[in-house]
Amino acid sequence: MAEFLAPFAGDQADELAGLLIGRFGSLNRVLSASAPQLSAAAGGHERACAAIAGARRLVEAALDEEFVRAPVDGADPALHHYLRARLATSDTERLHVVYCDAAQGYLADETVAVGDAARIEARARPLIERALALGAAGFLLAHNHPSGVCRPSADDIAATRRLREIAEALEITLVDHLIVTRRSIYSMRAGGCL
């Protein structure tokens, strides 16, 4: 990792790499850390931490660019990369929604709920209100499992089916619901859970 940090930290790259790996455990988690988390872990290396955060934003912008040009599809590798970058390394469950038009073209995306390490409670009303405000014809749900278990729980399936029914009553399509972990992504549509 020190060789990647050398452009940011110069002669102190080894020290910075040790601090960051000691705190976060992996390069992936370092890149997922916020600027304040980086600064707290590597005090005295503020310029390098700012450069790391800037590099992450650059990579995210490149992922965004690929993702927003393609139809919203739960099997799309660009979507998988995009969602992994946003969700996979979080220590808390997060529900992310991608809204789309009638042709499944990207409209917007956002994290709509944050839970704890084992569960998330998301309310249907704000999600549906946002879809209506955007004029969305559909949406794709994605949430992470910090446990690494890439299968939906019984609660995940029940909540998704309930939300699908509410959306369908308003002529809005639930495109898919993806479970995201560091190693894989599970499609509830492909798995027959919808």
N, C-alpha and C positions, 0 to 999 in steps of 0.2 A: 504494500500500500504506500510505503514511503516514496517509491519512484513516481507514483501518480500525484503525490502531494508536493513534490519538489518544486514544480512551477509556482506553487502558492506559498510554500514555507521555506524554500531555499535550504540552507544548512540545517535547519531545525525540523526537516521533514521526518526524520526517524523519531524524534521526540513526539511530534504531533501525531504521527501514525500510532505510536504506543498509547497515547492518551485516548485517541478516538476509538481504537479497537478495544482498549480496556473498558471503556464506557459503553460502547454500542455492540461490540462483538463481531461485527461484519461490515464490509464495505457497503452492502446494500442498506443496512440500518443507518450507517453514517450518512448516506445520501438521502435517506428519508427523514432525517432529523431536522427540526426547525433551526433557524439561525440562533435563537436564544439557547436551545439545547446544545448546539455546537459550541457556543461561547462558554457555557457553563462547564462543559467537559474539557475544553482546551483553552482555559484562561491564558491570556498572554499571546494568543495567536488569532486575534480578532480579524486581521486582514485576511488570513488564510481561511478562516471560517466563513467570512463574507464571500470569498471567492468560491468556496465549495457550494454555498447556498446559491450563488449566481450560476454556477455550472449546472446545478440541479434544475434551476428554472429554465435554462437553455435546453436541456434534455426534455423537460416536460413540454416546452413549447413545440419541439420537434414531434413528440408523440401526439400532442393536440392537433397539429397540422395534418398528420396522417389520418387520425381518427375522425375529425369533423368532416372530411371529404367523402367518406364511405357511408353507405347505408347502415343504419343501426341494426346490427345482426349479432345475436348472442354467440355465433360461431366465428366471428371475425377476429383474427390474430391481433390486428391493430387495436381493437377494443380491449382485448385481453391484456396487452401490454399497458395500455392506458389505465385500466382499472387496477392492475397490479401495482403500478407506480403510485397510485393514490390510496390503495387500501391494504395491500398485502402485509406491510410491515407494522401496521398500527397495533398497539397493545389493547385497544378497545374495539368492539364491534362498531362498524359504521355502515349506514345505509346510504348508498349513492344512487341517484336516479338520472337516467339519460332520456330526455324528451325528444320526440321525433314527430315529423309531419306525416301526412297520409301515404307518402312514398317512402317512408322510413328514413327520410333525410334528417340529419342532426339539427336540432333547434337549440338545445341548452343542456347542461348537466350540472348537478350540485349534490353535495352531501346534505341529506335532509334530517338525519338523526344520528346521534352518537350514544352508545350504551356503555356497558362495562366489558370486562374480559370474556364474559360467557353469554351475554344476551343483549338484545336491543329491543326497545319498544318504539315502534313507529306508528304515528297516527295517520289514518287514511285521508282525513279531511284536508290537511295542508298540502299533501302531495297532489290530490285531485284538484284543489283550488289552483295550484301552481300550473298544472297541466292545462286547465281551462284558460288561465290568464295568458299562457303562451300560445293558445290555439293548437295545442298538441293533439294529434290523432292517436298517439301511442306513447308508451314509455317502456324502458328496460330498467329493471331493478338489479342492483348488485350489492352484496354485503360480504364482509370478510369474516372469517372464523380464525381468531388469533390462536386457537387450539391447534390449528393445522389439519383438523378433520374436514375434509372437503366433500361433505355430504350434508344435505339439508336435514334439520331436525324435524320432528313431528310438528312442533310449533311453527317452524319456517314454512312448512307446506301448508298448514291450516291458514296462517296469516296471508300467505300469497294467494291462495284460492279465494279467500274472502275479499281481498283487494281486487283481484281479477273480476269477481262478480260485481263489485261496486263500479269499477271502471267500465265494464261492458254495459251496464245499465245507462251509462252516460255516453255510450258510443266511443269509448277510448279503449284501445287495445293494449294489453300487457304483452309486450314482445317476448320477454323472457325474464327469468330471475337467475342471476349467476351467483354462486358461492365462490369466493376468492380466498385462496391461501397463497403462501409463498411459493409453493411448488405446483399448484394446479388450479384449474377453474372447473366448476361443475355447473352444467346447464340444467335447470329444472325442467325446461321444455324438452330437451333431448332425453332427459331421464324419465319422462312421463309423469312428472309431479304436478304439472299444471292441468 
